[in-house]
Amino acid sequence: MYGENVCPNTQQPPDPPAPGTLMVDTGRGDRVGEFRGVAGPYWSLRPVGGGREWEAEPRLVRLALPMEGLRARTARLNARSRGEVL
């Protein structure tokens, strides 16, 4: 599977990224989300294209690869075309 050799970030994260940056939450099965902000010790992420935010441990979050961002956007558009999301 693509990306299976990508290691999670186990070091302390640098400063939080800019809002809207695509990130991968390795603590939730490589879930891709847009960075929204900092909530206490956690980073807030939300699904690509909208949806319910979730909190992630910064040490388990890394920048999304271009292919992962494309995959997340395509999945969202496909779900929208099936009427599963608005």
PDB file of N, CA, C and O in Angstrom, chain B, residues numbered from 101:
ATOM      1  N   MET B 101       0.839  -1.174   0.000  1.00  0.00           N
ATOM      2  CA  MET B 101       0.000   0.000   0.000  1.00  0.00           C
ATOM      3  C   MET B 101       0.885   1.239   0.000  1.00  0.00           C
ATOM      4  O   MET B 101       1.966   1.232   0.589  1.00  0.00           O
ATOM      5  N   TYR B 102       0.443   2.272  -0.641  1.00  0.00           N
ATOM      6  CA  TYR B 102       1.214   3.499  -0.762  1.00  0.00           C
ATOM      7  C   TYR B 102       1.427   4.149   0.604  1.00  0.00           C
ATOM      8  O   TYR B 102       0.486   4.294   1.384  1.00  0.00           O
ATOM      9  N   GLY B 103       2.654   4.535   0.882  1.00  0.00           N
ATOM     10  CA  GLY B 103       2.960   5.256   2.102  1.00  0.00           C
ATOM     11  C   GLY B 103       3.195   4.378   3.317  1.00  0.00           C
ATOM     12  O   GLY B 103       3.336   4.898   4.424  1.00  0.00           O
ATOM     13  N   GLU B 104       3.243   3.060   3.149  1.00  0.00           N
ATOM     14  CA  GLU B 104       3.395   2.220   4.318  1.00  0.00           C
ATOM     15  C   GLU B 104       4.778   2.321   4.938  1.00  0.00           C
ATOM     16  O   GLU B 104       4.957   1.925   6.089  1.00  0.00           O
ATOM     17  N   ASN B 105       5.761   2.838   4.211  1.00  0.00           N
ATOM     18  CA  ASN B 105       7.095   3.007   4.748  1.00  0.00           C
ATOM     19  C   ASN B 105       7.308   4.380   5.365  1.00  0.00           C
ATOM     20  O   ASN B 105       8.417   4.694   5.797  1.00  0.00           O
ATOM     21  N   VAL B 106       6.271   5.201   5.412  1.00  0.00           N
ATOM     22  CA  VAL B 106       6.379   6.530   5.998  1.00  0.00           C
ATOM     23  C   VAL B 106       6.253   6.390   7.503  1.00  0.00           C
ATOM     24  O   VAL B 106       5.260   5.859   8.000  1.00  0.00           O
ATOM     25  N   CYS B 107       7.250   6.863   8.228  1.00  0.00           N
ATOM     26  CA  CYS B 107       7.253   6.755   9.682  1.00  0.00           C
ATOM     27  C   CYS B 107       6.521   7.936  10.304  1.00  0.00           C
ATOM     28  O   CYS B 107       6.614   9.058   9.805  1.00  0.00           O
ATOM     29  N   PRO B 108       5.792   7.693  11.391  1.00  0.00           N
ATOM     30  CA  PRO B 108       5.148   8.820  12.075  1.00  0.00           C
ATOM     31  C   PRO B 108       6.197   9.712  12.708  1.00  0.00           C
ATOM     32  O   PRO B 108       7.307   9.272  13.009  1.00  0.00           O
ATOM     33  N   ASN B 109       5.844  10.936  12.901  1.00  0.00           N
ATOM     34  CA  ASN B 109       6.732  11.895  13.528  1.00  0.00           C
ATOM     35  C   ASN B 109       6.734  11.636  15.023  1.00  0.00           C
ATOM     36  O   ASN B 109       5.731  11.890  15.689  1.00  0.00           O
ATOM     37  N   THR B 110       7.847  11.133  15.571  1.00  0.00           N
ATOM     38  CA  THR B 110       7.908  10.806  16.990  1.00  0.00           C
ATOM     39  C   THR B 110       8.635  11.872  17.787  1.00  0.00           C
ATOM     40  O   THR B 110       8.736  11.756  19.009  1.00  0.00           O
ATOM     41  N   GLN B 111       9.146  12.908  17.133  1.00  0.00           N
ATOM     42  CA  GLN B 111       9.808  13.994  17.832  1.00  0.00           C
ATOM     43  C   GLN B 111       8.801  15.090  18.143  1.00  0.00           C
ATOM     44  O   GLN B 111       7.703  15.118  17.588  1.00  0.00           O
ATOM     45  N   GLN B 112       9.192  15.995  19.041  1.00  0.00           N
ATOM     46  CA  GLN B 112       8.345  17.135  19.334  1.00  0.00           C
ATOM     47  C   GLN B 112       8.143  17.937  18.061  1.00  0.00           C
ATOM     48  O   GLN B 112       9.101  18.199  17.334  1.00  0.00           O
ATOM     49  N   PRO B 113       6.920  18.326  17.788  1.00  0.00           N
ATOM     50  CA  PRO B 113       6.655  19.066  16.555  1.00  0.00           C
ATOM     51  C   PRO B 113       7.213  20.484  16.625  1.00  0.00           C
ATOM     52  O   PRO B 113       7.356  21.050  17.709  1.00  0.00           O
ATOM     53  N   PRO B 114       7.521  21.046  15.480  1.00  0.00           N
ATOM     54  CA  PRO B 114       7.911  22.453  15.460  1.00  0.00           C
ATOM     55  C   PRO B 114       6.658  23.308  15.678  1.00  0.00           C
ATOM     56  O   PRO B 114       5.623  22.806  16.117  1.00  0.00           O
ATOM     57  N   ASP B 115       6.762  24.560  15.377  1.00  0.00           N
ATOM     58  CA  ASP B 115       5.595  25.426  15.495  1.00  0.00           C
ATOM     59  C   ASP B 115       4.451  24.870  14.655  1.00  0.00           C
ATOM     60  O   ASP B 115       4.687  24.225  13.633  1.00  0.00           O
ATOM     61  N   PRO B 116       3.214  25.116  15.081  1.00  0.00           N
ATOM     62  CA  PRO B 116       2.061  24.632  14.301  1.00  0.00           C
ATOM     63  C   PRO B 116       2.095  25.192  12.875  1.00  0.00           C
ATOM     64  O   PRO B 116       2.569  26.306  12.650  1.00  0.00           O
ATOM     65  N   PRO B 117       1.589  24.412  11.918  1.00  0.00           N
ATOM     66  CA  PRO B 117       1.556  24.881  10.528  1.00  0.00           C
ATOM     67  C   PRO B 117       0.490  25.958  10.331  1.00  0.00           C
ATOM     68  O   PRO B 117      -0.291  26.247  11.238  1.00  0.00           O
ATOM     69  N   ALA B 118       0.469  26.533   9.162  1.00  0.00           N
ATOM     70  CA  ALA B 118      -0.543  27.535   8.821  1.00  0.00           C
ATOM     71  C   ALA B 118      -1.913  26.862   8.703  1.00  0.00           C
ATOM     72  O   ALA B 118      -2.004  25.718   8.259  1.00  0.00           O
ATOM     73  N   PRO B 119      -2.974  27.564   9.098  1.00  0.00           N
ATOM     74  CA  PRO B 119      -4.315  27.001   8.929  1.00  0.00           C
ATOM     75  C   PRO B 119      -4.563  26.597   7.476  1.00  0.00           C
ATOM     76  O   PRO B 119      -4.197  27.316   6.546  1.00  0.00           O
ATOM     77  N   GLY B 120      -5.188  25.439   7.301  1.00  0.00           N
ATOM     78  CA  GLY B 120      -5.474  24.926   5.971  1.00  0.00           C
ATOM     79  C   GLY B 120      -4.434  23.961   5.438  1.00  0.00           C
ATOM     80  O   GLY B 120      -4.652  23.319   4.411  1.00  0.00           O
ATOM     81  N   THR B 121      -3.291  23.851   6.132  1.00  0.00           N
ATOM     82  CA  THR B 121      -2.246  22.920   5.708  1.00  0.00           C
ATOM     83  C   THR B 121      -2.754  21.492   5.844  1.00  0.00           C
ATOM     84  O   THR B 121      -3.330  21.132   6.871  1.00  0.00           O
ATOM     85  N   LEU B 122      -2.546  20.683   4.824  1.00  0.00           N
ATOM     86  CA  LEU B 122      -2.984  19.285   4.894  1.00  0.00           C
ATOM     87  C   LEU B 122      -2.013  18.470   5.733  1.00  0.00           C
ATOM     88  O   LEU B 122      -0.801  18.488   5.519  1.00  0.00           O
ATOM     89  N   MET B 123      -2.585  17.757   6.695  1.00  0.00           N
ATOM     90  CA  MET B 123      -1.804  16.960   7.631  1.00  0.00           C
ATOM     91  C   MET B 123      -2.360  15.535   7.667  1.00  0.00           C
ATOM     92  O   MET B 123      -3.510  15.293   7.299  1.00  0.00           O
ATOM     93  N   VAL B 124      -1.525  14.600   8.117  1.00  0.00           N
ATOM     94  CA  VAL B 124      -1.943  13.212   8.290  1.00  0.00           C
ATOM     95  C   VAL B 124      -1.859  12.879   9.769  1.00  0.00           C
ATOM     96  O   VAL B 124      -0.808  13.042  10.390  1.00  0.00           O
ATOM     97  N   ASP B 125      -2.954  12.417  10.328  1.00  0.00           N
ATOM     98  CA  ASP B 125      -3.014  11.989  11.727  1.00  0.00           C
ATOM     99  C   ASP B 125      -2.704  10.498  11.755  1.00  0.00           C
ATOM    100  O   ASP B 125      -3.579   9.673  11.495  1.00  0.00           O
ATOM    101  N   THR B 126      -1.460  10.153  12.070  1.00  0.00           N
ATOM    102  CA  THR B 126      -1.053   8.749  12.084  1.00  0.00           C
ATOM    103  C   THR B 126      -1.644   8.005  13.271  1.00  0.00           C
ATOM    104  O   THR B 126      -1.663   6.774  13.285  1.00  0.00           O
ATOM    105  N   GLY B 127      -2.124   8.735  14.261  1.00  0.00           N
ATOM    106  CA  GLY B 127      -2.765   8.105  15.412  1.00  0.00           C
ATOM    107  C   GLY B 127      -4.181   7.642  15.113  1.00  0.00           C
ATOM    108  O   GLY B 127      -4.770   6.904  15.903  1.00  0.00           O
ATOM    109  N   ARG B 128      -4.731   8.062  13.992  1.00  0.00           N
ATOM    110  CA  ARG B 128      -6.088   7.663  13.586  1.00  0.00           C
ATOM    111  C   ARG B 128      -6.074   7.005  12.220  1.00  0.00           C
ATOM    112  O   ARG B 128      -6.919   7.306  11.377  1.00  0.00           O
ATOM    113  N   GLY B 129      -5.148   6.133  12.000  1.00  0.00           N
ATOM    114  CA  GLY B 129      -5.120   5.368  10.760  1.00  0.00           C
ATOM    115  C   GLY B 129      -4.789   6.203   9.531  1.00  0.00           C
ATOM    116  O   GLY B 129      -5.368   5.992   8.466  1.00  0.00           O
ATOM    117  N   ASP B 130      -3.869   7.141   9.667  1.00  0.00           N
ATOM    118  CA  ASP B 130      -3.440   7.985   8.546  1.00  0.00           C
ATOM    119  C   ASP B 130      -4.578   8.816   7.969  1.00  0.00           C
ATOM    120  O   ASP B 130      -4.674   8.987   6.754  1.00  0.00           O
ATOM    121  N   ARG B 131      -5.420   9.322   8.824  1.00  0.00           N
ATOM    122  CA  ARG B 131      -6.538  10.182   8.405  1.00  0.00           C
ATOM    123  C   ARG B 131      -5.991  11.549   7.985  1.00  0.00           C
ATOM    124  O   ARG B 131      -5.201  12.157   8.708  1.00  0.00           O
ATOM    125  N   VAL B 132      -6.409  12.018   6.830  1.00  0.00           N
ATOM    126  CA  VAL B 132      -5.947  13.295   6.290  1.00  0.00           C
ATOM    127  C   VAL B 132      -6.931  14.392   6.679  1.00  0.00           C
ATOM    128  O   VAL B 132      -8.145  14.221   6.571  1.00  0.00           O
ATOM    129  N   GLY B 133      -6.395  15.511   7.128  1.00  0.00           N
ATOM    130  CA  GLY B 133      -7.235  16.633   7.498  1.00  0.00           C
ATOM    131  C   GLY B 133      -6.515  17.954   7.330  1.00  0.00           C
ATOM    132  O   GLY B 133      -5.293  18.002   7.190  1.00  0.00           O
ATOM    133  N   GLU B 134      -7.291  19.020   7.345  1.00  0.00           N
ATOM    134  CA  GLU B 134      -6.743  20.370   7.264  1.00  0.00           C
ATOM    135  C   GLU B 134      -6.468  20.862   8.679  1.00  0.00           C
ATOM    136  O   GLU B 134      -7.308  20.709   9.567  1.00  0.00           O
ATOM    137  N   PHE B 135      -5.306  21.447   8.890  1.00  0.00           N
ATOM    138  CA  PHE B 135      -4.976  22.020  10.194  1.00  0.00           C
ATOM    139  C   PHE B 135      -5.866  23.226  10.432  1.00  0.00           C
ATOM    140  O   PHE B 135      -5.991  24.097   9.571  1.00  0.00           O
ATOM    141  N   ARG B 136      -6.493  23.274  11.621  1.00  0.00           N
ATOM    142  CA  ARG B 136      -7.405  24.375  11.952  1.00  0.00           C
ATOM    143  C   ARG B 136      -6.870  25.263  13.067  1.00  0.00           C
ATOM    144  O   ARG B 136      -7.158  26.459  13.097  1.00  0.00           O
ATOM    145  N   GLY B 137      -6.098  24.691  13.982  1.00  0.00           N
ATOM    146  CA  GLY B 137      -5.567  25.484  15.078  1.00  0.00           C
ATOM    147  C   GLY B 137      -5.134  24.606  16.239  1.00  0.00           C
ATOM    148  O   GLY B 137      -5.143  23.378  16.153  1.00  0.00           O
ATOM    149  N   VAL B 138      -4.757  25.263  17.325  1.00  0.00           N
ATOM    150  CA  VAL B 138      -4.281  24.568  18.517  1.00  0.00           C
ATOM    151  C   VAL B 138      -5.375  24.618  19.579  1.00  0.00           C
ATOM    152  O   VAL B 138      -5.973  25.666  19.823  1.00  0.00           O
ATOM    153  N   ALA B 139      -5.625  23.473  20.203  1.00  0.00           N
ATOM    154  CA  ALA B 139      -6.623  23.371  21.280  1.00  0.00           C
ATOM    155  C   ALA B 139      -5.927  22.733  22.474  1.00  0.00           C
ATOM    156  O   ALA B 139      -5.899  21.509  22.600  1.00  0.00           O
ATOM    157  N   GLY B 140      -5.367  23.558  23.347  1.00  0.00           N
ATOM    158  CA  GLY B 140      -4.611  23.037  24.484  1.00  0.00           C
ATOM    159  C   GLY B 140      -3.377  22.315  23.985  1.00  0.00           C
ATOM    160  O   GLY B 140      -2.604  22.881  23.211  1.00  0.00           O
ATOM    161  N   PRO B 141      -3.172  21.067  24.413  1.00  0.00           N
ATOM    162  CA  PRO B 141      -1.999  20.321  23.947  1.00  0.00           C
ATOM    163  C   PRO B 141      -2.217  19.627  22.599  1.00  0.00           C
ATOM    164  O   PRO B 141      -1.323  18.939  22.107  1.00  0.00           O
ATOM    165  N   TYR B 142      -3.380  19.802  22.011  1.00  0.00           N
ATOM    166  CA  TYR B 142      -3.717  19.096  20.771  1.00  0.00           C
ATOM    167  C   TYR B 142      -3.811  20.051  19.592  1.00  0.00           C
ATOM    168  O   TYR B 142      -3.934  21.264  19.758  1.00  0.00           O
ATOM    169  N   TRP B 143      -3.750  19.478  18.407  1.00  0.00           N
ATOM    170  CA  TRP B 143      -3.986  20.220  17.167  1.00  0.00           C
ATOM    171  C   TRP B 143      -5.368  19.835  16.656  1.00  0.00           C
ATOM    172  O   TRP B 143      -5.735  18.660  16.679  1.00  0.00           O
ATOM    173  N   SER B 144      -6.126  20.807  16.201  1.00  0.00           N
ATOM    174  CA  SER B 144      -7.447  20.552  15.634  1.00  0.00           C
ATOM    175  C   SER B 144      -7.313  20.365  14.125  1.00  0.00           C
ATOM    176  O   SER B 144      -6.708  21.181  13.430  1.00  0.00           O
ATOM    177  N   LEU B 145      -7.887  19.282  13.643  1.00  0.00           N
ATOM    178  CA  LEU B 145      -7.906  18.972  12.213  1.00  0.00           C
ATOM    179  C   LEU B 145      -9.348  18.767  11.798  1.00  0.00           C
ATOM    180  O   LEU B 145     -10.194  18.418  12.622  1.00  0.00           O
ATOM    181  N   ARG B 146      -9.629  18.983  10.522  1.00  0.00           N
ATOM    182  CA  ARG B 146     -10.977  18.674  10.020  1.00  0.00           C
ATOM    183  C   ARG B 146     -10.823  18.012   8.659  1.00  0.00           C
ATOM    184  O   ARG B 146      -9.835  18.244   7.962  1.00  0.00           O
ATOM    185  N   PRO B 147     -11.784  17.199   8.282  1.00  0.00           N
ATOM    186  CA  PRO B 147     -11.699  16.506   7.000  1.00  0.00           C
ATOM    187  C   PRO B 147     -11.559  17.495   5.833  1.00  0.00           C
ATOM    188  O   PRO B 147     -12.028  18.631   5.905  1.00  0.00           O
ATOM    189  N   VAL B 148     -10.925  17.049   4.792  1.00  0.00           N
ATOM    190  CA  VAL B 148     -10.764  17.869   3.593  1.00  0.00           C
ATOM    191  C   VAL B 148     -12.144  18.199   3.041  1.00  0.00           C
ATOM    192  O   VAL B 148     -12.966  17.303   2.848  1.00  0.00           O
ATOM    193  N   GLY B 149     -12.401  19.459   2.790  1.00  0.00           N
ATOM    194  CA  GLY B 149     -13.677  19.877   2.234  1.00  0.00           C
ATOM    195  C   GLY B 149     -14.761  20.126   3.265  1.00  0.00           C
ATOM    196  O   GLY B 149     -15.888  20.454   2.897  1.00  0.00           O
ATOM    197  N   GLY B 150     -14.453  19.978   4.544  1.00  0.00           N
ATOM    198  CA  GLY B 150     -15.442  20.246   5.588  1.00  0.00           C
ATOM    199  C   GLY B 150     -15.815  19.008   6.362  1.00  0.00           C
ATOM    200  O   GLY B 150     -15.489  17.884   5.979  1.00  0.00           O
ATOM    201  N   GLY B 151     -16.493  19.234   7.442  1.00  0.00           N
ATOM    202  CA  GLY B 151     -16.909  18.123   8.292  1.00  0.00           C
ATOM    203  C   GLY B 151     -16.544  18.386   9.736  1.00  0.00           C
ATOM    204  O   GLY B 151     -16.102  19.479  10.088  1.00  0.00           O
ATOM    205  N   ARG B 152     -16.728  17.394  10.556  1.00  0.00           N
ATOM    206  CA  ARG B 152     -16.514  17.510  11.995  1.00  0.00           C
ATOM    207  C   ARG B 152     -15.022  17.467  12.332  1.00  0.00           C
ATOM    208  O   ARG B 152     -14.306  16.560  11.909  1.00  0.00           O
ATOM    209  N   GLU B 153     -14.570  18.452  13.091  1.00  0.00           N
ATOM    210  CA  GLU B 153     -13.173  18.518  13.504  1.00  0.00           C
ATOM    211  C   GLU B 153     -12.855  17.432  14.524  1.00  0.00           C
ATOM    212  O   GLU B 153     -13.744  16.920  15.204  1.00  0.00           O
ATOM    213  N   TRP B 154     -11.570  17.090  14.617  1.00  0.00           N
ATOM    214  CA  TRP B 154     -11.108  16.199  15.657  1.00  0.00           C
ATOM    215  C   TRP B 154      -9.783  16.720  16.179  1.00  0.00           C
ATOM    216  O   TRP B 154      -9.119  17.527  15.529  1.00  0.00           O
ATOM    217  N   GLU B 155      -9.407  16.253  17.357  1.00  0.00           N
ATOM    218  CA  GLU B 155      -8.150  16.664  17.957  1.00  0.00           C
ATOM    219  C   GLU B 155      -7.131  15.552  17.798  1.00  0.00           C
ATOM    220  O   GLU B 155      -7.446  14.367  17.915  1.00  0.00           O
ATOM    221  N   ALA B 156      -5.889  15.969  17.527  1.00  0.00           N
ATOM    222  CA  ALA B 156      -4.805  15.014  17.308  1.00  0.00           C
ATOM    223  C   ALA B 156      -3.596  15.406  18.149  1.00  0.00           C
ATOM    224  O   ALA B 156      -3.345  16.586  18.395  1.00  0.00           O
ATOM    225  N   GLU B 157      -2.861  14.399  18.579  1.00  0.00           N
ATOM    226  CA  GLU B 157      -1.617  14.663  19.283  1.00  0.00           C
ATOM    227  C   GLU B 157      -0.583  15.141  18.263  1.00  0.00           C
ATOM    228  O   GLU B 157      -0.333  14.457  17.270  1.00  0.00           O
ATOM    229  N   PRO B 158       0.015  16.301  18.496  1.00  0.00           N
ATOM    230  CA  PRO B 158       0.971  16.844  17.518  1.00  0.00           C
ATOM    231  C   PRO B 158       2.117  15.891  17.170  1.00  0.00           C
ATOM    232  O   PRO B 158       2.609  15.910  16.042  1.00  0.00           O
ATOM    233  N   ARG B 159       2.547  15.063  18.120  1.00  0.00           N
ATOM    234  CA  ARG B 159       3.665  14.156  17.825  1.00  0.00           C
ATOM    235  C   ARG B 159       3.262  13.041  16.852  1.00  0.00           C
ATOM    236  O   ARG B 159       4.122  12.367  16.287  1.00  0.00           O
ATOM    237  N   LEU B 160       1.949  12.850  16.660  1.00  0.00           N
ATOM    238  CA  LEU B 160       1.466  11.816  15.744  1.00  0.00           C
ATOM    239  C   LEU B 160       0.959  12.404  14.427  1.00  0.00           C
ATOM    240  O   LEU B 160       0.299  11.716  13.648  1.00  0.00           O
ATOM    241  N   VAL B 161       1.267  13.668  14.184  1.00  0.00           N
ATOM    242  CA  VAL B 161       0.796  14.347  12.971  1.00  0.00           C
ATOM    243  C   VAL B 161       1.997  14.710  12.116  1.00  0.00           C
ATOM    244  O   VAL B 161       3.034  15.139  12.623  1.00  0.00           O
ATOM    245  N   ARG B 162       1.840  14.532  10.812  1.00  0.00           N
ATOM    246  CA  ARG B 162       2.896  14.909   9.858  1.00  0.00           C
ATOM    247  C   ARG B 162       2.253  15.577   8.656  1.00  0.00           C
ATOM    248  O   ARG B 162       1.045  15.475   8.446  1.00  0.00           O
ATOM    249  N   LEU B 163       3.072  16.262   7.870  1.00  0.00           N
ATOM    250  CA  LEU B 163       2.583  16.869   6.637  1.00  0.00           C
ATOM    251  C   LEU B 163       2.100  15.793   5.678  1.00  0.00           C
ATOM    252  O   LEU B 163       2.709  14.727   5.584  1.00  0.00           O
ATOM    253  N   ALA B 164       1.026  16.060   4.975  1.00  0.00           N
ATOM    254  CA  ALA B 164       0.506  15.111   3.982  1.00  0.00           C
ATOM    255  C   ALA B 164       1.355  15.173   2.720  1.00  0.00           C
ATOM    256  O   ALA B 164       1.791  16.242   2.293  1.00  0.00           O
ATOM    257  N   LEU B 165       1.573  14.022   2.144  1.00  0.00           N
ATOM    258  CA  LEU B 165       2.231  13.956   0.840  1.00  0.00           C
ATOM    259  C   LEU B 165       1.232  14.414  -0.225  1.00  0.00           C
ATOM    260  O   LEU B 165       0.025  14.305  -0.014  1.00  0.00           O
ATOM    261  N   PRO B 166       1.706  14.922  -1.358  1.00  0.00           N
ATOM    262  CA  PRO B 166       0.774  15.362  -2.409  1.00  0.00           C
ATOM    263  C   PRO B 166      -0.240  14.280  -2.795  1.00  0.00           C
ATOM    264  O   PRO B 166      -1.411  14.587  -3.016  1.00  0.00           O
ATOM    265  N   MET B 167       0.195  13.024  -2.876  1.00  0.00           N
ATOM    266  CA  MET B 167      -0.698  11.931  -3.249  1.00  0.00           C
ATOM    267  C   MET B 167      -1.788  11.718  -2.194  1.00  0.00           C
ATOM    268  O   MET B 167      -2.926  11.397  -2.536  1.00  0.00           O
ATOM    269  N   GLU B 168      -1.448  11.892  -0.929  1.00  0.00           N
ATOM    270  CA  GLU B 168      -2.435  11.726   0.141  1.00  0.00           C
ATOM    271  C   GLU B 168      -3.483  12.832   0.097  1.00  0.00           C
ATOM    272  O   GLU B 168      -4.664  12.581   0.338  1.00  0.00           O
ATOM    273  N   GLY B 169      -3.055  14.055  -0.209  1.00  0.00           N
ATOM    274  CA  GLY B 169      -4.004  15.155  -0.349  1.00  0.00           C
ATOM    275  C   GLY B 169      -4.941  14.940  -1.515  1.00  0.00           C
ATOM    276  O   GLY B 169      -6.141  15.192  -1.407  1.00  0.00           O
ATOM    277  N   LEU B 170      -4.400  14.474  -2.631  1.00  0.00           N
ATOM    278  CA  LEU B 170      -5.214  14.188  -3.813  1.00  0.00           C
ATOM    279  C   LEU B 170      -6.219  13.080  -3.517  1.00  0.00           C
ATOM    280  O   LEU B 170      -7.382  13.172  -3.912  1.00  0.00           O
ATOM    281  N   ARG B 171      -5.778  12.042  -2.828  1.00  0.00           N
ATOM    282  CA  ARG B 171      -6.663  10.927  -2.482  1.00  0.00           C
ATOM    283  C   ARG B 171      -7.815  11.403  -1.588  1.00  0.00           C
ATOM    284  O   ARG B 171      -8.960  10.999  -1.790  1.00  0.00           O
ATOM    285  N   ALA B 172      -7.519  12.255  -0.604  1.00  0.00           N
ATOM    286  CA  ALA B 172      -8.547  12.752   0.306  1.00  0.00           C
ATOM    287  C   ALA B 172      -9.553  13.631  -0.440  1.00  0.00           C
ATOM    288  O   ALA B 172     -10.757  13.526  -0.207  1.00  0.00           O
ATOM    289  N   ARG B 173      -9.069  14.494  -1.333  1.00  0.00           N
ATOM    290  CA  ARG B 173      -9.982  15.360  -2.093  1.00  0.00           C
ATOM    291  C   ARG B 173     -10.867  14.532  -3.029  1.00  0.00           C
ATOM    292  O   ARG B 173     -12.059  14.807  -3.164  1.00  0.00           O
ATOM    293  N   THR B 174     -10.288  13.530  -3.666  1.00  0.00           N
ATOM    294  CA  THR B 174     -11.048  12.673  -4.577  1.00  0.00           C
ATOM    295  C   THR B 174     -12.116  11.888  -3.826  1.00  0.00           C
ATOM    296  O   THR B 174     -13.242  11.762  -4.306  1.00  0.00           O
ATOM    297  N   ALA B 175     -11.776  11.359  -2.655  1.00  0.00           N
ATOM    298  CA  ALA B 175     -12.752  10.620  -1.848  1.00  0.00           C
ATOM    299  C   ALA B 175     -13.910  11.525  -1.453  1.00  0.00           C
ATOM    300  O   ALA B 175     -15.064  11.097  -1.470  1.00  0.00           O
ATOM    301  N   ARG B 176     -13.613  12.772  -1.096  1.00  0.00           N
ATOM    302  CA  ARG B 176     -14.668  13.717  -0.723  1.00  0.00           C
ATOM    303  C   ARG B 176     -15.579  14.008  -1.911  1.00  0.00           C
ATOM    304  O   ARG B 176     -16.800  14.021  -1.761  1.00  0.00           O
ATOM    305  N   LEU B 177     -15.003  14.242  -3.084  1.00  0.00           N
ATOM    306  CA  LEU B 177     -15.807  14.519  -4.279  1.00  0.00           C
ATOM    307  C   LEU B 177     -16.654  13.314  -4.681  1.00  0.00           C
ATOM    308  O   LEU B 177     -17.801  13.473  -5.098  1.00  0.00           O
ATOM    309  N   ASN B 178     -16.102  12.124  -4.559  1.00  0.00           N
ATOM    310  CA  ASN B 178     -16.869  10.915  -4.872  1.00  0.00           C
ATOM    311  C   ASN B 178     -18.044  10.746  -3.917  1.00  0.00           C
ATOM    312  O   ASN B 178     -19.147  10.405  -4.343  1.00  0.00           O
ATOM    313  N   ALA B 179     -17.813  10.982  -2.625  1.00  0.00           N
ATOM    314  CA  ALA B 179     -18.903  10.883  -1.648  1.00  0.00           C
ATOM    315  C   ALA B 179     -19.967  11.932  -1.946  1.00  0.00           C
ATOM    316  O   ALA B 179     -21.160  11.659  -1.811  1.00  0.00           O
ATOM    317  N   ARG B 180     -19.552  13.112  -2.344  1.00  0.00           N
ATOM    318  CA  ARG B 180     -20.519  14.170  -2.686  1.00  0.00           C
ATOM    319  C   ARG B 180     -21.347  13.773  -3.905  1.00  0.00           C
ATOM    320  O   ARG B 180     -22.552  14.022  -3.942  1.00  0.00           O
ATOM    321  N   SER B 181     -20.716  13.163  -4.895  1.00  0.00           N
ATOM    322  CA  SER B 181     -21.462  12.778  -6.113  1.00  0.00           C
ATOM    323  C   SER B 181     -22.463  11.672  -5.814  1.00  0.00           C
ATOM    324  O   SER B 181     -23.465  11.541  -6.518  1.00  0.00           O
ATOM    325  N   ARG B 182     -22.206  10.867  -4.774  1.00  0.00           N
ATOM    326  CA  ARG B 182     -23.150   9.807  -4.367  1.00  0.00           C
ATOM    327  C   ARG B 182     -24.223  10.336  -3.419  1.00  0.00           C
ATOM    328  O   ARG B 182     -25.125   9.595  -3.030  1.00  0.00           O
ATOM    329  N   GLY B 183     -24.132  11.619  -3.044  1.00  0.00           N
ATOM    330  CA  GLY B 183     -25.114  12.216  -2.153  1.00  0.00           C
ATOM    331  C   GLY B 183     -24.875  11.897  -0.684  1.00  0.00           C
ATOM    332  O   GLY B 183     -25.772  12.090   0.137  1.00  0.00           O
ATOM    333  N   GLU B 184     -23.700  11.418  -0.338  1.00  0.00           N
ATOM    334  CA  GLU B 184     -23.398  11.061   1.048  1.00  0.00           C
ATOM    335  C   GLU B 184     -23.039  12.275   1.879  1.00  0.00           C
ATOM    336  O   GLU B 184     -23.240  12.263   3.093  1.00  0.00           O
ATOM    337  N   VAL B 185     -22.513  13.323   1.263  1.00  0.00           N
ATOM    338  CA  VAL B 185     -22.164  14.569   1.948  1.00  0.00           C
ATOM    339  C   VAL B 185     -22.608  15.735   1.085  1.00  0.00           C
ATOM    340  O   VAL B 185     -22.832  15.585  -0.116  1.00  0.00           O
ATOM    341  N   LEU B 186     -22.734  16.901   1.709  1.00  0.00           N
ATOM    342  CA  LEU B 186     -23.129  18.094   0.966  1.00  0.00           C
ATOM    343  C   LEU B 186     -21.935  18.816   0.425  1.00  0.00           C
ATOM    344  O   LEU B 186     -22.081  19.848  -0.230  1.00  0.00           O
TER     345      LEU B 186
END
